[in-house]
């Protein structure tokens, strides 16, 4: 009922108000901004979908390192594949959403594809090739849906409130990521060895997310002129626009020096001398911090500048890397690193999309966001492989120290490559 009433209220706002930016800001100040019902509904979709996904993937690092006895080099390859597998499909999903003028339909396809993979895990059994295939299809679904979903958020939200809107969405998304592992461990504690129960529950949650998307998410209307302007040439030309090109270059440079989550959690568990059994629970610390900080930092981004906060988030990540590379051990160290890691995500994940959204014309919004996401994802995949090779040859501490120094240089370069105030 809440979503229905909010959706009807949201429908009264014009999809493309033709007013100057200054007038829009005067008419709707940031302090009075209300998050549109479309954003809330998409947040609920992500909440249940992430809960479903994290039920399955929470124990993946532990399984790879201690179950299959993989080394750092192999972990880097797997982490890079996991990060980059959906990258190119993001471009396809974004372009299809713009070309067909159906971002909601394309996003629904991606969510439905990921939901079906939950039934594939018990069918794959213990086959590594089968499990890899299921994960690849799941990542494909994620790649298809991400850009159209973020485009729906930007199209439904006034430009001055994008930081807060993405903060709300990412907070709900991360709450699901926090809940998923708890559900999985609760089910296995009550029914030891009942992995099929976990997969079935995960599938039911994923289907619930698809149903919420179908019935409660409203797609903003576009003009016929906007639809006609979308073609392959225009889609490929998005990256050539000066603002988008500089943003893509800066985001890719920073992504190249961002260590994958799997590496961070495994290194944290080993460097801090924590029991192996806590490894699947470490992501919960990051997720809890991300969930609590996403909305406040989204509002801060709208006020102080989104790119400035994005770079600030990477400074927090540098501090986390240096702590991992230190000689300290214990739970206090682990808590500090997970706190910094969660704040990094809260200051960067949705904030980057809020920064990119206004740079791209509305008819090409999903394609433009997909270009930024793809560049960042591919860079992170390459960075994961490079970090794995560095760690395998020299150890975790030197690798984290080296990445911290290089990331600091990249942050300084990012202030020069993309300067939104000067461009405006």
N, C-alpha and C positions, 0 to 999 in steps of 0.2 A: 504493500500500500504506500509506504514511504517513497519507494522508487517511482511508482506510478504518478503520485502527486507532484514529485519533483520534476519528472519528465514533462508533464504538461506545462509546468511553470517555465521550464527551460525552453519549451517550444515557442514561447512568446518573444524570445530574443531573436532579432534578425540574424541570418547566417553570415551576412557580409555587410555590416553597417558602413555606409559611405560617409564617414565623418573623419575629420583630421585627427591625428594622434593626440594633439593637445586637447581638443574638444572631448575626445573619448576619455582621456585621463581625468578631465574636469567632471564629466558626467558620472564617472564611475571610479572614485578614488580607490586606491589599493586597500585602505583600511575598511571599506564597506563591501569589498569584493566577496561574493559567495561562489563557492565551487559549483559549477553546473552539474546537473543530475547525470549527464552523460559521463562525466569524469568519475563520479561516485560509482556508477554502474560498472564502468570499466575497471575501477579499483576492486570491486567485489569479484568480478570475473578473474582478475589476476590473483586475488586472495585465494580463492578455491583452487585455481589452476596451479599456483605455486605450492600450496599445501599438498596437492596431488603429486607434483613432480619431486618435491623434496622428500617425500616418503620413500621414494625409490632410490634417490641419488645420495642420501645422507651418508651412507656407509661406503660410497665408492672409493674415496682415497684409502681408507683402511683396507678394503678388499684388494685394491691394486698393490699396495705396498707390503701388506702382511699376509694376504691370502694367496696372491700370485707371485710374491717376492720380486716385484719389479724394482729396478734401480731408478736413480734420479733421471738418467737419460731417457729411459722408457716412459717414466712418468711425465717428463716434459713433452714427449711426442703425443701421449694420450691427452694431456691437458691442452696442448695446442690444437689437436683435432677437435676436442670437445668445445673449445672456444671458437674456432674458426669454421666449423662445419656448416653453420647456418649463415655465414657471412654473405656469400654470393646470392643465396636465396632471398636475402633481405632486399637486394636490388630488384629481383624479380617480383617479390610481393609488393614492394612499394610502387613499381611501375604499373603493375596490373591494377592496383587500387586506383591509381590516377587515370589510367587509360580507360578503364571500365566505369570509372566514377562510382565504384562500389567498395570503398575501404572497409565497410562493415562486413560485406560478404567475403572479401579476401581474408580478413582477420578471422572470421568464423571458420573458414576452411583450415587455416593454420591451427586453431585451437582444437578442431575436431580431429585433425590428423594426429596431434600429440595425444589426444585422449585415447585413440585406438591403440597406440603403442603400449599402453599400460597392460593390455591383454596379451601383448607379445612377449613380455618378460617370462611368464610361466611356460609359454610355448618354447622359448629358446632354451630353457633348462640350464645346464652348465656349459653350453657351448660359447666360447669366447667370441667366435665369429657371429653367432646368432645374436648374442647380447650387443655386440658392436653394431650390427645391422639395426636392431631395435632403437638403440641410442641415436644412430644416424637419422632415422626417420623422425624421431622425437625432436631432434635439433632442426630438422627440415621444417617441421611444423612451427617451431619457435621463430625460425628465420622468416617464414612467410607472414606471420601475424604481427611481428614487432612494429615495423614501420607504419602499416595501416592503423594499428591501434594508437600509436603516438600521434599520427596525423589527425585522428578523430578527436584527441584531446586538444590539439592546437586549434582545430576548426571550431570547437565548441566553446573556447575560452577567449575572453578579451586579452589582447597582447600584454597588458600591464599586470595580469594575474597569472601568467603562465608558470612562473616559478612555484607559486603556491599550489596550483592545480597539479603539476607534476609531483610536487611533494606529497600531496594527498594520495595520488595514485601509487607512488612508490612506497608510501607507508603501508597501505593496504596490501600491496604486493609482497612486501617484506614480512608483514604479519603472517601471511600464508607460509612463507619460507620458514618462519620460526615455528609455526604450528605443525608442519608436515613431519619433521623428524620426531617430534613428541608423540604424534599419533602412531607412527611406525614403531617406536620403542614401546609404547603402551600396548599395542596389539601383540608384539612379540613377547612382552613380559607376561601378558595374560594367556597367550597361546604360543608357547615356545616352538619355534620351527615352522610356524604357520605362515610361510611367505606368500602363499597363494591368497591368504586373507588380506595381506598388505596390498598386493597387486589389485585385488578386486575393489577394495576400499578406495584406492588411488583412482581407479577407472571411474567409479561412481562420482567422486569429487570433480574429476575432469569433465564429465558429462554435465554436471550441475553448472559448471562455469560456462559451457557452451549454451545451455538453455538461458542463463541470465543474459548473455550477450545477444541472443536472438530476440528475446522478448522485452528487454529493458534498455538497450542501447539505441539511441536515436542518431541517425546519420544526418548531419547538416546538409541542406540543399546547396547545389552549385548552379551557376548560370550556364546556359547553353554555350555562350562564348568561351567560358572557362573550359568546358568539356572538349570543345573543338580544338583548343590550343594544345591539348595533350597528345603528343606523338613521340616516336622513338627519338627523333632528332632533338626535340625540346627536352625530353627526359635526360638524354646524355649531356645536353648543354647546361644542366643545372650546376654541375661541378665546375664549369668554366666561369661562373659568376664570381667576381672578386671576393665578396664576403664569404661565400660558401667555400671557395677554394682555399682561402687562408684558414678558415676554421677546420676544414678537413685535414690540412697539412699539420696544424698544431695539435689536433686531437690524435692523429696517427702517431706523431712523434712521442707524445706522452704515453700513448697506449703501448708503443714498442718497448717501453721501459717499465711497464706495470707487470709485476710478478703475478702469475696465476694463483687463484685461491687455493687450489690443491697443494701447491708448493708451500704457500704461506702456512697452512694448517699443519702439514707434515713437519716442516722445519720448526715451527713453534712447539709442537709436541716434543720433538727431539731436543731442541736447544734448551727448552725450559725444564727438561727432565720430568715430563708429565707421564702418567701411565698411558699405555697404548689404548686402553679402553675408553679414554675421554676424547679420542680423536674425532669420532663422529659427532660429538657434542660441541666442538669448538666453533663451527659455523653459527651456532645459536647466539653466541656472544656478539658476533658481527651483525647478525640479523636483528637482534633486540635493539642495539644501538642505532642501526639504520632506521628501524621502524619509529623510534622515539624522536630522532633528529630530522627526519625527512621533511616534515611540514614546517618546523621552525626555520630550518636552513633554506627551504624554498621561499619563505617570506623574506628572509634576509637577502636572498639572491635578487628578488624583485626590487629591493631598496638600494643595495650597495653595488649591484652589477653582477650579472650571472657569470661572465667570464672571469671576473676577479675572484669570485667564490670558487669557481671550478679550479683555478690554479691554486688557491688556498687549500683545497682538499688534497691536492697532490703533495703539498708541504707536510700535511699530517701523515700521508703515506710514507714519505721519506723518514719521518720520525719512527714509524712502525718498523721499517726495514732496519734502521740502526739499532733498535732495541732487539730485534731478532738476532742481529750480528754481535750483540754484546755477550759478555760472559755471565750475565745475571741468569738466575733460574727461579723457578717457583711460580705459584699461582698469581702473585701480584704482577709479575712480568707479563704473564699470559693475559690477565685482565686489561692491562694497559695497552697491549698490542691489539687486542680485539676491539677495545674502545676506539683507538685511532683508526683501525680498519673500517669500522662501521661508520664513523664520522666522514671518512674519505668517500664512501659510497653515497652517503646522504648529501655531500657537497658536490658530487660530480655526476651521478647517474642521470637523474631526471633533469638536473641543471643544464647539462649539455644539450638536451633536446629542447629545453625552454630557450636556450641561447640560439639554437639553429632554426627553430620554427619561424620567427619573423623574417629571416633572411630569404626564405623561399616563397615564391608566388603560390597563392592558394591552390590553383589547379595542379601544381606539381609538388604539393606539400609532402605527400608520402614518399615520392621518389627522392626528394631532397634530403629528408631525414634518413632514408635508407642509405644514401651515399655516405653520410657522416657515420652512421652506425657500422657500415661495411668496412670503411677505412679503419675505424678504431678496432673492430673485431679482428681483421686480418693482421693488423699491427700487433695486437695482443697475442695472437696465435704464434707469430714469428718470435715475439719476445719470450714466450713460454719455452719454445724449443731452444733458443739461445741460452736462456737461464738454466735449463736442464743440462745442456752441454757444459756450461761454466761450473755448475755445481758438481757434476760428475768428475770433472778434472781437477777442481781446486777446493771443493768443499762448500758447504752452505754459507758459512760466515763471510768468506771473501766475496762470494757471489752477491749476497745481500748488500754488503758494503759498497761494492762496485756499482750495483744498480742504483743505490741511494745517491751516489755522487753523480752518475749520469742523469738520473731523473731530476736532480737539482739544476743541472745545466739545461735540461730540456724545459723546465719551468721558466727559467730566465729567457730562453729562446721563445717560449710561448707568449711572453709579454710583448715581444717584438713582432712575431709573425702575425698574430691576430690582435688588433687594437680597435675594439668596437667604438670607443669614444672618439678616436681620431677619424675613423671611417664615417661616423655619423656627422 
